[in-house]
Amino acid sequence: MGELKKLVEEGKVKYIGLSEASASTIRRAHAVHPITAVQNEWSLWTRDLEDEIVPTCRELGIGIVAYSPMGWGFLAAGPSLVENLIPNDFRKVYINYDEHIIL
């Protein structure tokens, strides 16, 4: 974080953001230099950041950028997505052998 702060001071970077950081990491980083945004997976499936990350960001005035808000496409396409996944699609980790979605 200290090196990123130097880049801001040198005018090479305007804002600093974090990705997939815990609440304690966000606090430690923000103490060194203000964090502008935190990017985390956030959807109807992945809501664990609401326990600590969201309150921490709210308290510190940090924006949250949600990635995969449609649950990697599962919440948008439904069962048709499962039927059309190619063999090496990373989303297959969410599906067990009986073709049921698991988390």
C-alpha positions as a printed Julia matrix, in Angstrom:
103×3 Matrix{Float64}:
   0.0     0.0     0.0
   2.89    2.29    0.72
   4.19    1.9    -2.84
   0.75    2.66   -4.27
   0.6     5.76   -2.09
   3.92    6.88   -3.6
   2.48    6.47   -7.09
  -0.46    8.69   -6.14
   1.89   11.29   -4.71
   3.94   11.2    -7.94
   0.78   11.76   -9.98
   1.09    8.4   -11.75
  -2.06    6.97  -10.17
  -5.19    8.9    -9.28
  -7.17    6.4    -7.19
  -6.5     3.14   -5.36
  -8.89    0.22   -5.21
  -8.77   -3.27   -3.77
 -10.22   -6.54   -5.0
 -11.44   -9.4    -2.84
 -10.07   -7.81    0.33
 -11.23   -8.63    3.85
 -12.58   -5.94    6.18
  -9.34   -5.92    8.17
  -7.24   -5.55    5.0
  -9.46   -2.68    3.85
  -8.99   -0.92    7.2
  -5.21   -1.43    7.19
  -4.86   -0.2     3.6
  -7.18    2.76    4.15
  -5.07    3.83    7.14
  -2.08    4.18    4.79
  -3.95    5.92    1.96
  -7.65    6.41    1.21
  -9.19    3.58   -0.76
 -11.66    4.65   -3.44
 -13.36    1.35   -4.23
 -13.41   -2.32   -3.32
 -14.38   -4.96   -5.86
 -15.97   -8.18   -4.62
 -18.28  -10.84   -5.95
 -21.78   -9.87   -4.84
 -25.03  -11.45   -5.95
 -28.02  -13.26   -4.54
 -25.69  -16.25   -4.15
 -22.69  -14.46   -2.71
 -23.83  -12.17    0.08
 -21.22  -12.81    2.77
 -19.63   -9.4     2.21
 -22.77   -7.85    3.73
 -21.62   -8.97    7.18
 -18.33   -7.05    7.39
 -17.22   -5.61    4.04
 -20.3    -3.46    3.36
 -20.4    -1.9     6.86
 -16.64   -1.24    6.73
 -16.87    0.42    3.32
 -19.9     2.44    4.4
 -18.07    3.63    7.52
 -14.94    4.61    5.57
 -16.76    6.11    2.57
 -15.45    3.5     0.13
 -17.44    2.49   -2.95
 -18.18   -1.13   -3.73
 -17.98   -2.51   -7.26
 -19.87   -5.79   -7.53
 -18.64   -8.37   -9.97
 -20.75  -11.26  -11.16
 -24.02   -9.78   -9.87
 -25.92  -12.35  -11.95
 -24.17  -15.29  -10.29
 -21.8   -16.08  -13.18
 -24.82  -16.12  -15.51
 -26.77  -18.73  -13.58
 -29.29  -16.18  -12.3
 -29.77  -14.7   -15.78
 -30.01  -17.8   -17.96
 -31.29  -20.38  -15.49
 -31.27  -24.07  -16.43
 -30.45  -23.35  -20.07
 -27.01  -22.12  -19.01
 -26.18  -25.48  -17.44
 -27.27  -27.32  -20.55
 -25.05  -25.19  -22.8
 -21.78  -25.06  -20.83
 -18.79  -26.17  -22.85
 -16.68  -28.95  -21.27
 -13.9   -26.69  -19.91
 -16.16  -23.86  -18.64
 -14.95  -22.8   -15.18
 -18.56  -22.49  -13.98
 -18.83  -26.28  -13.91
 -17.32  -26.12  -10.43
 -20.75  -24.89   -9.33
 -22.49  -28.01  -10.65
 -22.34  -31.48   -9.21
 -22.64  -34.73  -11.14
 -26.44  -34.77  -10.95
 -26.61  -31.4   -12.76
 -27.76  -29.56   -9.62
 -26.32  -26.18   -8.82
 -24.21  -26.26   -5.65
 -22.53  -23.47   -3.78
